[in-house]
Structures are given as C-alpha cells and as structure tokens.
Amino acid sequence: MIRFMRLESKLRQTDLSRELNISDSTLAHYESEYRCVTLEMANKIAEACDFEMVFINKRNKKVYRFKDVERMNYDSRVKKS
C-alpha cells in the first residue's frame, strides 16, 4: 500500500523519505513489508502522498478520519488526567 501511494503520487523514495525525515532504507523496508509501520507513520506517509486514512464502520457505514479518531483518543486521555 505504501509503495502504491508513493507511485500514485509520482514521488521518488528519496523525496518521500526526506519529507518524512526517515532514511531511504527505512522507507524501502516499509514498502517491502520487511518492517512494520505504526498507524501514526502510515498516516504521515498517506498525507505526504496526498492520501487520507479513513476507517469505515461496516455496520452503520459511518466514516471516521484518522485525524479525528486520533484527536478523540487524545482528548479522552487528557480528561482522565
């Protein structure tokens, strides 16, 4: 998926890795699935490639943007403090 987004956005590995502030080899490992990527990094990669991560509830078809879910999680942690 990461390679697809990068190629679809017509970015070179070097350009994307530089924008993400990671090494070329780290990005290559993500693309080859040699290394696992966190959800946060996957979202950064998607944004750098002009994509958006969304989650769709299969029961009610409600769409949740990753940014909104991340913000809800942060807000709930702050309230508990």
C-alpha positions in Angstrom: 0.0 0.0 0.0 2.8 2.4 0.8 4.5 1.8 -2.5 1.2 2.2 -4.3 0.6 5.6 -2.6 4.1 6.8 -3.4 4.0 5.8 -7.0 0.5 7.1 -7.5 1.8 10.5 -6.2 4.8 10.3 -8.5 7.3 10.6 -5.7 10.7 9.0 -5.6 11.7 7.0 -2.5 14.4 9.6 -1.7 12.0 12.5 -1.9 9.4 10.8 0.3 11.9 9.6 2.9 13.4 13.1 3.1 9.9 14.6 3.6 9.2 12.1 6.4 12.6 12.6 7.9 13.4 8.9 7.7 16.2 7.0 5.9 15.7 5.7 2.4 16.3 2.2 3.7 13.6 2.5 6.4 11.1 3.6 3.7 12.2 0.7 1.5 11.6 -1.7 4.4 8.1 -0.3 4.9 7.3 -0.7 1.3 8.6 -4.3 1.2 6.8 -5.0 4.5 10.2 -6.1 6.0 9.4 -3.6 8.8 6.1 -2.9 10.3 4.8 0.7 10.2 2.9 2.3 13.0 -0.5 3.8 12.3 0.9 7.2 13.0 3.7 6.7 10.4 1.2 5.2 7.9 -0.9 8.3 8.3 2.2 10.6 7.8 3.1 8.7 4.7 -0.5 8.9 3.4 -0.6 12.6 4.0 2.8 13.2 2.3 1.4 11.3 -0.7 -1.9 13.3 -0.7 -4.0 10.4 0.6 -6.2 10.3 3.7 -6.6 7.4 6.1 -10.2 6.6 7.0 -12.0 3.9 8.9 -15.5 2.8 7.9 -17.8 1.1 10.3 -19.2 -1.8 8.4 -22.4 -1.9 10.4 -23.5 1.7 10.1 -21.3 2.9 7.3 -20.0 5.8 9.3 -16.7 7.2 8.1 -14.0 8.2 10.6 -11.0 10.1 9.5 -7.7 9.0 11.2 -7.1 12.6 12.4 -10.5 12.7 14.1 -10.0 9.3 15.8 -6.5 10.3 16.9 -7.9 13.6 18.4 -10.7 11.7 20.2 -8.2 9.4 21.8 -6.0 12.3 22.8 -9.0 14.2 24.3 -10.1 11.1 26.3 -6.6 10.7 27.7 -6.4 14.3 28.7 -9.8 14.2 30.5 -8.6 11.2 32.6 -5.5 13.1 33.9 
